[in-house]
Amino acid sequence: MAEEGVVFACHTVEEWTRQLELANESKKLVVIDFTASWCGPCRMIAPIFADLAKKLPNVIFLKVDVDELKTVAQDWAINAMPTFVFLKEGTIVDKIVGAQKEELPRRIELHLPT
């Protein structure tokens, strides 16, 4: 499973499928960053996403490059970058479109168990 305190970048569909299955089984909150290397706002928010991963080891952080894994991006209906999808046990519980650096940590906190 993805290490605690880091962002796990999925580079193959197999890797993505395996990480997603393990994350869902963990019962932890999962935050997926759908990104692109050419996307300026994605590059701007990447260090913030990585910092949140360090601060919140009880959350699983995954990253998918939409150009690298086009089929995954299509399956998840991603049409703007960055898009952050929040999952609990395989169910989408929230979504943020855009590099909203204040909103991202707030939404994560909102979905953490109390």
Secondary structure, DSSP 8 states (H G I E B T S, - for coil): ---TTSEEEE-SHHHHHHHHHHHHHHTSEEEEEEE-TT-HHHHHHHHHHHHHHHH-TTEEEEEEETTTTHHHHHHTT--SSSEEEEEETTEEEEEEES--TTHHHHHHHHHS--
